[in-house]
């Protein structure tokens, strides 16, 4: 029972007690007062009647007629004239009749008991008889009942007004109480949210204690994040340049090559500076590092300016004079390479500065890390031998994008969206006992009568601004599939940065989720860690809206930017998927063991499950249990389903 209902019940009980008490007191008091007044009236009437009768002839008929006339015109219950010896000369009475609106119970409780008025009738100097006058009390009872009704109505009105005012005040009191309840519920879901302290002392003490717990949890997370970052930077980053080191980049590359979608345009850009040793040595250590950091800043700034040309970027220092850049799902590689080349040359414009050479290759399905890097080195050595001043791109990449090709892709993708020619490739996420957690769904679309994975077309869809619409069509397909097959399985879908920022598409998504409330909990929506870190407010709004509708929220490719996420303990993440880069050579990589163990411990503190991506072997169960990993995204048990099947 709600507090508001309890308040109303209490007010009703108080009003009822007040009515009963007031009616009882009012009735008893009024009854006594009326009895006094009516008795005085009886005495006055008896005296007046006796005085009049004393002046009349003592003829029995005359006296009876006079008494009868007085009885008829007045409100009397009875008038009796009798001689001293008891002989009744005249007697007139009538039965008291209650008003129709006066209840019998009220009359029985509060009818006044009035003594009759008695006076002596004289004859000369002697006594003729005694007259008894009794007033009719039915009118008094009716008047008392009307007064009581007014009292009851007045008290009821006061009670109603008091209830309304009390409910209004209670609503004011309940607002901070609702916040306290929501905060407590969020704590039970491992969301350590802070709320403003209310003015009510008792609630203020509770909220203050819970806010302290929330701040404490934030402090623990910050400290653990700092510790994990220090551990990761110590083993995976180059101290001088603050970039990923060679070993970590190779792990990233291995993870990318283990990635299930090999149709994407995933490229490595290799930058090498040659010569200029004397000029650099003369500049001094501090200036050398300053110029190195400026060089890297120019690279990062260039990548940021062209972030709409690719999905993810990883930059690493391979050697003292070499930098590697991995871009996934890249579009218009020639433009990116030329922009990088120009940005780097702007930092190498002083006399005696080294020369810059660049090579670019696309990762192939059959590649491993060694073969990909070997192709890069070969191209770069060739560019250096030929003293090329422009980027040296692998043959398949060294082509400009034609308007005809752009129009072709625009037509193909729009037709796919209009015809809902979308599909999903589903990879099971399994827990430690090999039981299904949910399916990781990757989008596919029919192009030229072939079902293509997202990597094949994502760069074009992003370039043409059609990626949000394609992803929305895929989500609609998942809703249709769940409804049609009535499956109980859950499905997770990765949303792009463009999808997260497209308000019109998000509005359509929220509408679809609302229209499919019964199956909405079967969908998990994922966002890349880098996207969530770059757009924290949009991500938080995205999470809160979908969580309120029962959907799950996950983070993909987690590891590098988790510490940069704002208020992650308040977002309500259901799970995170560790980047495949951390899974490469997991069997014999103690540095990654320490990081993953600490990361899992931190995530579990906030009720977040941790799954591993990029695992291709089945013999890691004991290791993952030890590290705290809750499950893996399977690459062996691939399941494809067609809606038309």
C-alpha positions in Angstrom: 0.0 0.0 0.0 1.3 3.4 -1.0 2.0 6.1 1.6 -0.5 8.4 -0.2 -3.3 5.8 0.3 -2.2 5.3 3.9 -2.4 9.0 4.4 -5.9 9.2 3.0 -7.0 6.2 5.2 -5.6 8.0 8.2 -7.4 11.2 7.4 -10.6 9.3 6.8 -10.2 7.6 10.2 -9.4 10.9 11.9 -12.4 12.6 10.3 -14.7 9.7 11.2 -13.5 9.9 14.8 -13.9 13.6 14.8 -17.5 13.3 13.4 -18.5 10.7 15.9 -17.0 12.6 18.8 -18.3 16.0 17.6 -21.8 14.6 17.0 -21.8 12.9 20.4 -20.6 16.0 22.2 -22.7 18.4 20.1 -25.8 16.2 20.6 -25.4 15.8 24.3 -24.7 19.5 24.8 -27.6 20.6 22.6 -29.9 18.1 24.3 -29.2 19.6 27.7 -29.6 23.1 26.5 -32.9 22.3 24.7 -34.2 20.5 27.8 -33.5 23.6 29.9 -35.1 25.9 27.3 -38.2 23.8 26.8 -38.7 23.3 30.5 -38.7 27.1 30.9 -41.1 27.3 28.0 -43.4 24.7 29.7 -43.4 26.7 32.9 -44.1 30.0 31.2 -46.9 28.5 29.1 -48.4 26.7 32.2 -48.4 30.0 34.2 -49.9 32.0 31.4 -52.6 29.4 30.8 -53.3 29.1 34.6 -53.6 32.8 34.9 -56.1 33.0 32.0 -58.1 30.0 33.3 -58.3 31.6 36.7 -60.2 34.5 35.2 -62.7 32.4 33.4 -66.0 30.9 34.7 -65.4 27.6 36.1 -67.7 25.8 33.7 -66.2 22.5 32.6 -67.3 22.9 29.0 -66.0 26.4 28.7 -62.6 25.5 30.2 -62.3 22.5 27.9 -63.1 24.6 24.8 -60.5 27.2 25.8 -57.9 24.6 26.5 -58.7 22.8 23.2 -58.3 26.0 21.3 -54.9 26.7 22.9 -53.8 23.1 22.2 -54.7 23.4 18.5 -52.9 26.7 17.9 -49.7 25.8 19.8 -47.0 23.2 19.6 -48.0 21.1 22.6 -47.7 17.4 23.3 -50.3 17.6 26.0 -52.3 20.0 28.2 -54.2 18.6 31.2 -56.4 20.4 33.8 -57.3 18.4 36.8 -58.8 19.2 40.2 -56.8 18.7 43.5 -58.7 15.4 44.1 -57.4 14.1 40.8 -60.5 14.5 38.7 -59.5 15.5 35.1 -61.5 18.4 33.8 -59.8 18.6 30.4 -57.1 16.6 28.7 -55.7 17.0 25.2 -52.7 15.0 23.9 -51.2 13.8 20.5 -48.6 11.3 19.7 -45.2 12.8 18.9 -44.3 12.3 15.2 -40.7 12.7 14.0 -39.8 14.6 10.9 -39.3 12.2 7.9 -35.7 13.4 7.5 -34.7 12.7 11.1 -33.4 9.2 11.7 -34.9 7.1 14.5 -31.5 6.4 16.0 -30.7 10.0 16.4 -34.1 10.7 18.0 -33.6 7.7 20.4 -30.2 9.0 21.4 -30.8 12.8 21.6 -34.5 13.4 22.0 -34.8 15.8 25.0 -36.6 14.6 28.1 -38.5 17.7 29.3 -40.4 17.9 32.5 -43.9 19.4 32.1 -44.8 22.8 33.2 -47.2 22.9 36.3 -49.3 25.8 37.5 -52.2 26.3 39.8 -55.6 27.6 38.6 -57.4 29.6 41.3 -61.1 30.2 42.0 -61.4 33.2 44.1 -59.1 32.8 47.0 -59.1 29.1 46.7 -57.4 26.5 44.4 -59.5 25.3 41.6 -57.0 22.8 40.0 -53.6 22.2 38.5 -52.7 22.6 34.8 -49.9 20.5 33.2 -48.3 21.7 29.9 -45.9 19.5 27.9 -44.3 21.0 24.7 -44.0 18.9 21.5 -40.2 18.1 21.1 -40.3 16.8 17.5 -39.5 20.2 16.1 -36.5 20.5 18.4 -35.2 17.1 17.4 -35.6 18.0 13.7 -33.7 21.2 14.3 -31.0 19.4 16.2 -30.6 16.8 13.3 -30.2 19.6 10.8 -27.5 21.3 12.9 -25.8 17.9 13.3 -25.9 17.4 9.5 -24.3 20.8 9.0 -21.6 19.8 11.5 -21.0 16.5 9.7 -20.8 18.2 6.3 -18.5 20.8 7.6 -16.1 18.3 9.2 -16.2 16.2 6.0 -15.3 19.3 4.0 -12.5 20.2 6.4 -11.2 16.6 6.2 -11.3 16.6 2.4 -9.4 19.9 2.3 -7.0 18.6 4.9 -6.5 15.5 2.8 -5.8 17.5 -0.4 -3.4 19.7 1.4 -1.8 16.7 3.0 -1.5 14.9 -0.3 0.1 18.0 -1.8 2.6 18.2 1.0 3.2 14.5 0.8 3.9 14.8 -2.8 6.6 17.4 -2.0 8.0 15.1 0.6 7.8 12.1 -1.7 9.9 13.7 -4.4 13.1 13.3 -2.5 11.9 10.0 -1.2 11.4 8.8 -4.8 14.9 9.9 -5.6 16.1 7.9 -2.6 14.2 4.8 -3.8 15.5 5.2 -7.3 19.1 5.6 -6.0 18.7 2.5 -3.9 17.3 0.6 -6.9 20.2 1.8 -9.0 22.6 0.6 -6.3 21.0 -2.9 -6.5 21.8 -2.8 -10.2 25.4 -1.7 -9.5 24.7 1.8 -10.8 26.2 4.2 -8.2 24.2 7.3 -9.0 24.5 10.5 -6.8 21.4 12.6 -6.2 20.9 16.0 -4.6 20.3 16.0 -0.8 16.7 16.8 0.2 15.8 19.2 3.0 14.0 16.6 5.1 16.5 15.7 7.8 15.9 11.9 7.9 16.0 11.6 4.1 19.0 13.9 4.0 20.9 11.6 6.2 20.1 8.6 4.0 21.0 10.3 0.8 24.2 11.7 2.3 25.3 8.2 3.2 24.3 6.7 -0.2 26.0 9.6 -2.0 29.1 8.9 0.0 29.0 5.3 -1.1 28.6 6.4 -4.7 31.6 8.8 -4.4 33.5 6.0 -2.8 32.7 3.7 -5.7 33.8 6.4 -8.1 37.1 6.8 -6.2 37.7 3.1 -6.3 37.0 3.0 -10.0 39.3 6.0 -10.6 42.1 4.4 -8.6 41.7 1.1 -10.3 41.6 2.7 -13.7 44.7 4.6 -13.0 46.5 1.5 -11.8 45.4 -0.4 -14.9 46.4 2.4 -17.2 49.9 2.5 -15.6 50.2 -1.2 -16.0 49.0 -1.1 -19.6 51.3 1.8 -20.5 54.3 0.2 -18.8 54.0 -2.9 -21.0 52.3 -1.7 -24.2 53.4 1.8 -24.9 56.6 3.6 -25.9 57.7 6.0 -23.2 59.2 8.6 -25.5 56.4 9.0 -28.0 53.5 7.8 -25.8 52.4 5.6 -28.7 51.7 1.9 -28.7 55.0 -0.1 -28.9 55.8 -2.6 -31.6 54.7 -5.7 -29.5 51.3 -4.2 -28.7 50.8 -3.2 -32.3 51.5 -6.7 -33.5 49.0 -7.9 -30.9 46.4 -5.4 -32.3 47.2 -6.6 -35.9 46.8 -10.3 -34.9 43.5 -9.5 -33.3 42.3 -7.7 -36.4 43.4 -10.6 -38.6 41.5 -12.9 -36.3 38.4 -10.7 -36.8 35.5 -12.6 -38.3 34.7 -10.0 -41.1 37.6 -10.2 -43.5 35.8 -8.3 -46.4 36.4 -4.9 -44.9 39.0 -2.4 -46.3 41.4 -2.6 -43.4 44.7 -0.9 -44.2 48.1 -0.3 -42.6 49.9 3.0 -43.3 53.6 2.8 -42.6 55.6 6.0 -42.1 59.5 6.1 -42.1 61.8 9.0 -41.7 65.3 8.6 -43.1 68.4 10.8 -42.7 68.8 14.1 -40.9 70.6 12.4 -38.1 73.1 15.2 -37.7 70.4 17.9 -37.5 68.5 15.9 -34.9 71.6 15.3 -32.8 72.5 19.0 -32.8 69.0 19.9 -31.6 69.4 18.3 -28.2 67.3 15.7 -26.4 64.5 18.0 -25.2 64.0 19.6 -28.6 64.1 16.1 -30.3 61.3 14.8 -28.0 59.4 18.0 -28.5 59.6 17.7 -32.3 58.7 14.0 -32.1 55.6 14.8 -30.1 54.7 17.6 -32.6 55.1 15.1 -35.4 52.8 12.6 -33.7 50.3 15.3 -32.8 50.1 16.2 -36.5 49.4 12.6 -37.4 46.7 12.3 -34.8 45.1 15.7 -35.9 45.1 14.5 -39.5 43.4 11.3 -38.5 40.8 13.2 -36.4 40.0 15.4 -39.4 39.4 12.4 -41.6 37.7 10.2 -38.9 34.6 9.9 -41.2 36.8 7.9 -43.6 37.4 5.0 -41.3 35.9 3.2 -38.3 38.8 2.7 -35.9 42.5 3.8 -35.8 45.5 2.5 -34.0 48.9 4.3 -34.1 52.1 2.7 -32.9 55.9 3.4 -33.0 57.5 0.4 -34.6 61.1 1.6 -34.6 62.8 4.9 -33.6 62.1 6.2 -37.1 58.9 4.2 -38.0 55.2 4.7 -37.2 52.5 2.3 -38.2 48.8 3.2 -38.4 46.0 0.6 -38.7 42.7 1.9 -40.0 39.6 -0.4 -40.2 36.9 -0.1 -42.8 38.7 2.7 -44.6 37.3 4.7 -47.5 39.2 6.6 -50.1 42.6 5.4 -48.9 44.4 7.6 -51.4 43.0 10.8 -49.8 43.9 9.6 -46.3 47.5 8.7 -47.4 48.0 12.0 -49.1 46.7 13.9 -46.1 49.0 12.0 -43.7 51.9 12.6 -46.0 51.2 16.4 -46.1 50.8 16.6 -42.3 54.1 14.8 -41.7 56.0 16.9 -44.3 54.8 20.1 -42.6 56.7 19.0 -39.5 59.8 18.1 -41.5 60.3 21.4 -43.3 63.5 22.7 -41.6 66.9 22.4 -43.3 68.6 19.1 -42.7 65.3 17.4 -41.6 65.0 13.7 -42.6 63.1 12.5 -45.7 59.6 10.9 -45.3 58.5 7.7 -47.0 55.1 6.1 -46.7 53.7 2.7 -47.8 50.1 1.5 -47.6 48.8 -2.1 -47.8 45.4 -3.7 -47.4 45.0 -6.6 -45.1 44.1 -9.8 -46.9 42.0 -12.8 -45.6 45.0 -15.1 -45.8 47.4 -12.6 -44.1 49.1 -13.1 -40.8 51.0 -10.3 -38.9 54.4 -11.3 -40.4 53.2 -11.4 -44.0 51.4 -8.0 -43.8 54.4 -6.3 -42.2 56.7 -7.9 -44.7 54.7 -6.4 -47.6 54.8 -3.0 -45.9 58.6 -3.2 -45.5 59.0 -4.3 -49.1 57.0 -1.4 -50.4 58.7 1.0 -48.1 62.2 -0.2 -49.1 61.2 0.2 -52.8 59.9 3.7 -52.2 63.1 4.6 -50.4 65.2 3.2 -53.2 63.2 5.1 -55.8 63.2 8.2 -53.5 59.5 8.6 -54.0 58.0 11.9 -52.6 54.4 10.5 -52.6 52.8 7.7 -50.6 53.5 4.3 -52.2 50.2 2.4 -52.2 49.6 -1.3 -52.9 48.3 -1.7 -56.4 44.7 -2.5 -55.4 44.5 0.7 -53.4 46.2 3.1 -55.8 43.1 4.2 -57.6 40.9 7.2 -57.2 37.2 6.9 -56.6 35.1 7.6 -59.7 31.7 9.3 -59.7 30.4 6.3 -61.6 31.5 4.0 -58.7 30.0 6.3 -56.1 26.6 6.5 -57.9 26.6 2.7 -58.3 27.1 2.2 -54.6 24.6 4.8 -53.7 22.0 3.0 -55.9 22.8 -0.4 -54.5 22.6 0.6 -50.9 19.4 2.6 -51.2 17.8 -0.3 -53.0 18.9 -2.6 -50.2 17.4 -0.3 -47.6 14.1 0.2 -49.5 13.7 -3.5 -50.1 14.8 -4.5 -46.6 17.3 -6.8 -48.3 19.3 -7.1 -45.0 20.4 -10.1 -43.0 22.5 -10.9 -40.0 25.4 -13.2 -39.4 25.1 -14.4 -35.8 28.0 -15.5 -33.7 27.1 -17.1 -30.3 28.5 -15.6 -27.1 29.1 -18.4 -24.7 29.7 -18.4 -21.0 32.3 -20.5 -19.1 30.0 -23.6 -19.3 29.6 -23.2 -23.1 26.0 -22.1 -22.6 24.5 -19.4 -24.9 24.5 -15.9 -23.5 23.3 -14.1 -26.6 24.2 -13.9 -30.3 26.5 -11.3 -31.7 24.8 -10.1 -34.8 26.7 -8.6 -37.7 24.8 -6.9 -40.5 24.7 -8.2 -44.0 23.1 -6.9 -47.2 22.3 -8.4 -50.5 24.5 -6.8 -53.2 24.3 -8.1 -56.8 22.5 -11.3 -55.6 25.3 -12.0 -53.0 24.9 -11.7 -49.3 27.8 -9.5 -48.2 29.1 -8.9 -44.7 29.2 -5.3 -43.3 32.9 -4.9 -43.9 32.3 -5.1 -47.7 30.1 -2.0 -47.8 30.4 -0.1 -44.5 33.0 2.3 -45.8 30.7 3.2 -48.7 27.6 3.4 -46.5 29.4 5.8 -44.1 30.8 7.9 -46.9 27.3 8.3 -48.5 25.6 8.9 -45.2 23.5 5.8 -45.4 25.0 3.8 -42.5 22.4 4.8 -39.9 19.6 3.8 -42.2 21.2 0.5 -43.0 21.7 -0.3 -39.3 18.1 0.7 -38.5 16.9 -1.7 -41.3 19.0 -4.4 -39.7 17.5 -3.8 -36.3 14.0 -3.9 -37.8 15.0 -7.2 -39.4 16.0 -8.6 -35.9 12.7 -7.5 -34.4 10.9 -9.2 -37.3 12.9 -12.4 -36.9 12.3 -12.6 -33.2 8.6 -12.0 -33.6 8.3 -14.5 -36.5 10.3 -17.3 -35.0 9.3 -16.6 -31.3 12.8 -17.4 -30.3 13.8 -16.8 -26.7 17.4 -16.1 -27.6 19.0 -12.6 -27.2 20.7 -10.7 -30.0 23.4 -8.0 -29.7 23.9 -5.4 -32.5 26.8 -3.0 -32.8 25.8 0.6 -33.5 28.2 2.9 -35.3 29.2 6.4 -34.4 27.1 7.8 -37.1 24.0 5.9 -35.8 24.6 7.3 -32.3 24.7 10.9 -33.6 21.8 10.7 -36.0 18.8 12.0 -33.9 16.2 11.2 -36.6 17.4 7.6 -36.8 17.5 7.3 -33.0 13.9 8.6 -32.8 12.8 5.9 -35.2 14.8 3.3 -33.2 13.1 4.4 -29.9 9.7 4.2 -31.6 10.4 0.7 -32.9 11.5 -0.4 -29.4 8.4 1.1 -27.9 6.2 -0.8 -30.5 8.0 -4.0 -29.7 8.1 -3.7 -25.9 7.5 -7.4 -25.3 10.6 -8.5 -27.2 12.8 -5.4 -26.6 14.6 -7.2 -23.7 15.9 -9.7 -26.2 18.0 -7.0 -28.0 21.3 -5.7 -26.7 22.7 -2.5 -28.3 26.5 -2.1 -28.4 28.8 0.8 -29.0 32.5 0.8 -29.6 34.5 2.0 -26.6 36.2 4.7 -28.7 32.8 6.1 -29.7 31.5 6.1 -26.2 34.7 7.9 -25.0 34.5 10.5 -27.9 30.8 11.2 -27.3 30.0 10.5 -23.6 26.9 12.6 -23.3 25.2 11.1 -26.4 26.2 7.6 -25.2 24.8 8.2 -21.8 21.5 9.5 -23.3 21.4 6.4 -25.6 22.0 4.1 -22.7 19.4 5.6 -20.3 16.7 5.7 -23.0 17.2 2.0 -24.1 17.7 0.7 -20.5 14.4 2.3 -19.5 12.7 0.2 -22.2 14.4 -3.1 -21.0 17.1 -3.4 -23.6 20.7 -4.4 -22.7 23.7 -2.2 -23.3 27.2 -3.4 -24.1 30.6 -1.9 -25.0 32.8 -3.4 -27.8 36.5 -3.3 -28.4 37.1 -2.4 -24.8 40.6 -1.9 -23.3 42.2 1.3 -24.4 39.7 4.1 -23.4 37.7 2.5 -20.6 39.3 4.8 -18.0 38.2 7.8 -20.1 34.5 7.0 -19.9 32.5 9.4 -17.7 30.5 8.0 -14.8 30.6 4.5 -16.2 29.2 3.3 -12.8 26.1 5.3 -13.4 25.4 4.2 -17.0 24.2 0.7 -16.2 26.3 -1.3 -18.6 25.3 -5.0 -18.8 28.6 -6.2 -20.3 31.8 -5.3 -22.1 33.7 -7.2 -24.8 37.5 -7.0 -24.4 39.3 -6.0 -27.6 40.7 -8.9 -29.6 44.1 -7.2 -29.4 44.3 -8.4 -25.7 43.4 -11.9 -26.7 46.3 -12.4 -29.1 48.8 -14.9 -27.6 46.8 -14.8 -24.4 48.2 -18.2 -23.4 51.7 -16.8 -22.9 51.3 -13.1 -22.3 51.6 -12.4 -18.6 51.4 -8.7 -19.1 47.9 -9.1 -20.6 47.0 -11.5 -17.8 47.6 -8.9 -15.2 45.6 -6.2 -17.1 42.7 -8.5 -17.8 42.5 -9.8 -14.3 42.4 -6.2 -12.9 39.9 -5.1 -15.5 37.6 -8.0 -14.8 37.8 -7.4 -11.1 36.9 -3.7 -11.6 34.0 -4.5 -14.0 32.5 -7.2 -11.7 32.5 -4.7 -8.8 29.9 -2.8 -10.8 27.9 -5.8 -12.0 29.3 -5.7 -15.5 30.0 -9.0 -17.3 33.2 -9.4 -19.3 33.4 -11.3 -22.6 36.5 -11.9 -24.7 36.7 -11.3 -28.5 39.1 -12.8 -31.0 39.5 -16.2 -29.2 39.9 -19.1 -31.7 40.8 -21.9 -29.4 38.7 -23.9 -26.9 41.4 -24.6 -24.4 41.3 -21.3 -22.5 38.5 -22.1 -20.1 40.7 -22.6 -17.0 42.7 -19.5 -17.9 39.6 -17.3 -18.4 38.0 -18.5 -15.2 41.2 -17.6 -13.4 41.3 -14.1 -15.0 37.6 -13.5 -14.4 36.4 -13.5 -18.0 32.8 -14.5 -18.1 32.6 -15.8 -21.6 33.8 -15.6 -25.2 32.5 -14.5 -28.6 32.8 -17.8 -30.5 34.4 -17.7 -34.0 34.1 -21.4 -34.5 30.4 -22.0 -34.0 29.2 -19.5 -36.7 25.4 -19.5 -37.3 23.8 -17.8 -40.2 20.0 -17.5 -40.5 17.9 -16.3 -43.4 14.5 -14.9 -42.7 13.1 -16.6 -45.8 14.2 -20.1 -44.5 
